[in-house]
């Protein structure tokens, strides 16, 4: 079950790539596979799993609500490693800033294209906000903070953004509703989106769940990841790093639950309690994989996730343009002979086709660093 190191990019923390791949697995088709498994084998266990693979209707938290903040957290984890490596190769800070700006603009543009922006000729017909757009903005602002402050400054910035968002959402009144109203129609974030964010909204109608104000705390999600990255880069023993991640993860979960009493855990609004609660689980997952993969050396089992984790944005964007399901059907047919297992087998086949494409890129060391 052990191997020495990743053959793709030596010197990386394999656990981070695996965690990113695990995260993307659910976006690529993991949720569809498990829903079809539930339909085929309807019992208490599959029902419980399926219940975690749908977003909370409003307040609350499910496993699926962890997927996006986990990705932003990983973006932050990589920053200290990536920036240090570039600066150690005598790359100027000016060139590094240009890299950050370029990457931000490309990610934001890809987000517009993903949302069908090129097919719309007016802002009213397109969605300006989106997943890639939020990744771009969080990457940019977290990069600026990381490049211009130390660990203490990044921690202060993280806390300030979370408290500022809480104060604004609780104290600034919304016309017709008042202050501190956190319902879908009465919350301040949705009101600001309706005033200033052009185009279509997703996903609750009264605002966009990747809208303007909720971007503020999402930057903190990325900065918490950056703090975890600094901790992993620090000249500490591996056991110390594990204990630090474990303690920080548990502490973040507790703080999130306490803050939930005043500012409910809510993905749509990306509340401050949601940031801390999701960050807690993110740190615990990173801690587990770091211990299992980078410390104990158990790596072979994680190879499928590593392949995905090396090209996450690639497969995400391709899914908007390539009909993997239709292509899969050309290879496997309609699967009618398998009866009620047909949807599950088709979902597994579609995921397998996507993974094989990433594996082909992996073997040829094609890693699209957008």
N, C-alpha and C positions, 0 to 999 in steps of 0.2 A: 504493500500500500504506500510505499515511500518512494520519492525521487528527489534528487538534490536541488534542482532549481528549474524555473520556467525556461524553456528553450527559446522563448520569443524575445524577451527583453531582460537580460540579466541585470541584477541589482534592484529590481522592483520588488515590492512586497506582494507576493502572489496572493495573499489573503485579500488584499484590496481588489484585485482584478476578479477574484472568485466572487466576492461579495457583490460587485457590480454586475457580474454575470447572473448571479442568483436573483438579483433585483430585476434584471431585464427578462429573465425567464418567464416571469408572470405576465409581462407586457407582450412578449412574443407569442404566447399561447398557453401558458401554464394555467391561467384561470379557466379558459375554455376546456382544456383537458379535464380538469377536476369537476367542472359543472357537468360535463358529459359522463364522467365516472359516477357522479351522484345520480344522474338519470338512469344509468344502467344498474347501479347497485344502491338503491335507495334505503339507507339505514341511518341510525343515529350518528355514526361516525362521519359518513359522507355528507350528511345534512349539516353537521357542525362545521366541517371544512368549508362547504359551500357558503355557509353563513358568514365566514370570515373573508370570503372572496368577493364581497360586494361592499361598496362604500356605505358608511353610516348615513342615514337619511339627512341628518343635520348634526346635532350634537352627538358626541360619542366617538368611538374608535374601533376599527377593525384592522385585520392584517393588511387588507388592500389599501387602507389609509396610510400605511407605512411606506408604500412603494415609492412615491414621488419624493417625500422628504429624505428617504434613504439615499436616493440618487444624488440629491443636492448635498447631502452630508458627505458622500464619497467624493464629489467634486471638490469639496473643501479639504478632505483628507489628503488628496493628491497635491494640493497647492504647495505646501512647504517643500515637498520632495522635488516637484517640477521646477519651481523657482530657484531653489538652491542649486540644482543641477545646471540650469542655464547660466546662473551667475558664476558658478565655479568654472565654467568653460570660457570665461572672460567675455561673456555677452554683456553688453552695456545695459544699464537700467532703461535707457531710452529705447533700445531695441526691444527689451522685454515688455515695456509699456505698449509699444506698437503691436507686438504679438497679442497682447491681451485685447486691445481694441479691435484688431482684425478678427480674432476668434469670436469676440462678442458680436460683431456685425454679421459675420457669416452665420452664426447660430440663430440670431434674430431673423435674418432673411430666410433661412431654411424653415423657421417656424411659420412665417407668413406663407411660404410656398406649401408647407404641409397642410395649412388651413385652407388651401385653395386660393391664395391671394392673387396668383397670376391669372386666375379665371374671372376675377371681379374687377370692375372698372370704377367702382365707387367704394368709399369706406363703409357705407351703410350695408353693403352686401357681403362683407368679409369679417372675420374675427381677427382683431389685431392682437389680442392677448393669446397666450397659449403656453404649452409645456416648454417648448424650446425657447420661446421668448423669455420665460421666467428663468430658465437655466442660464441664458445669456446675461440677463441683468444681474442675477445673483453672482455669477462668475465675475462679472466686471467689478461690481462694488466690493465684493469680498476680496478680490485681487488687489484693489487699490488700498483697502485697509491692511491686508496682509503685507504688502510691500512697503508700507509707510509706518507701521507700528510693530511693536514687539508682542509677545504673548500676553502681557498685562494689558496693553492697549486694545488688543483684539478681544480680550475677555470683557473689558469695560464697554467697548462698542457693542458687543453682542447683548449684554445686559441692558444697555441704554436703549437699543432699538426695541427690545421686547417690552420694556416698561413704557416707552414712549407710545408704542402701538396700543397697549392696554389703556393708558390714560386717554388717548384720543378717542378710542372706540367707546369708552365708558362715559366721557365727559362732554364730548361735542354733540350737540343736539341735531337730530334730523327733522326737518320741517314736517309737521303732521304726526310725528311719533315721539319726539323728545330725545333725551340723552340716555345712553346705556342700553338701548333696545337692540337685542341681538337676534331678532327674528329674520327670516329671509327678506321680508319686505321693509323692515324698519332699521336695519343695521347701517352704520355710517359708511362702511366700505362699499356696499352696494349703491348707496346714494351717490357717493363720489364717482363711481363707475358710470352711473346714469348721467351724471353731469358732464364728465370729461372724457370718458373712454368711448371712442366711436366704434361703430360696427356691431356685430352680433356678440351675444354673451353666452358663456357656458359656465356653470352647469345648473344654476338654480333660478335663472330668469330675471331676478331683480338686480343682478350684477354679475361679474365674472369671477369664478373661483381662482383665476390667475390675474386678478385685476390690479388696480393701482395701489391702494393702501395696503393690501395684503402682501405686496412685494416686500414691504419693510421688514416684517418678521421673517420672511423666507430667506432674506440675506443672513439673518442670524443662524438659520439652519446650516447654511454653508460655512459660516464662521466657526460654528461649533465643530464642524468637520475639520476645519483648518487647525483648531486647537488640538484635536485628536491626532492630526498629522504631526504637529510639533512634538507631541508627547512620544509618538512612535519614533521620531528622528532623534530624540534626546539621548545622550550618552548614559543610558540607564540599563540595568539588567533586564532581561526579558521577563522575569517574574515580576519585577517592579512595574513594568509596562502593563502587564496583564492585570495586576491588582489595581493600578490606576484607572484603566479603562472600566474594570468591573465596578469600582467604587463610584466613578463618575456616572456610569450608566444607571446604577441603582439610585444615586442621588438625584439625577435628572428626572427619573420616573416619579420619585416621591415629590419633588418640587412641582412637576407637571400636574400631579393629582391634587396637590394642595391648591395650586393656582386655579385649577378647574372649578373650585368652589365659588370663585368670583368671576372667572373668565373661562367659560366652558370649553373643553377640548372640541375643536370644530375644524375640520379640514377645509371646508368651503371658505371660511374666513381666515384660515391659517392663524388661529389665535396663539397667543404667547404660550398658553398651557399646552397646546398641541405641539408647538415647536419643541418644548422641553420633553414632553412625553415621547414623541417620535424619536428625538435625539437619544433618549435613554435606551430605547430598543435598538437603535442603530449602533450605539456604542457597545451594547452587549453582544450583538451579532458580530461586530468587528472583533471584539475581544475573543469570542469563541473561535472564529476562523483563524485569527492570528495565532492563538494557542495551538489549534489543531494542525494548521498548515505550516506556518513559519517557525514555530517552536518545536512541535513534535515531529514535523516532517511528513505527516500523512497527506499526500497531495494527489495521488492518482485518481481518487474518487472525484476530485473537484475539477478534473480536466474539462468536462463538458461545459461547466460554468465559466472556466477560464477562457475558453474559445469565444463565448458570448461576450464576456467582459472586456475583451480586447477591441471590440468594434461595436459598442452599444448604440451610438448615434447612427451609425451606418444602417443597421437593421431597422431602427426606428423610422428613419426617413424612407427607406426602401419600401416599408410596409404601406406607405401612402401611395406609392406609384406602381408597385408590382402586385399582381393578383396571385399570391402564392397558392391560394386554394384552387383556382382554376388550373394552374400548372400542375399541382399535385394530382388532381383528378385525371389528367392526361396520362399519368404514370400508374395510378392505382385503380382507375376505373371508379364505378359508383359504389363498390363494396356492398352491394345488396346481399350477396350470399352470407354476410355476417349478421344480418338481421338487426336486432336492437343495439348491437355493438358498433354499427356502422358510424354513427357520429363520433364516438370516442376514437375509433381507429383513424378516421379522417383527420380529426384534430391532432392526433399524434403524428400522422403522416405530414401534415402541413408544417408543424413545428420542426420535424426532422429535415424537411427540405430547406427551411430557413437556416437550421443549424449547419447543414452540410455546406451551404454557401459560405457561412462564416468560417467553417473548418478549412475550406479551400483557401480563403484569404489568410487564415492563420498559418497554414503550412507554407505559404509563399511569403510570409512576413509582410503582408499588406495590412497595415494598421492605419486607418484614416483618422488622423488627429486633426479634427476640424478646429 
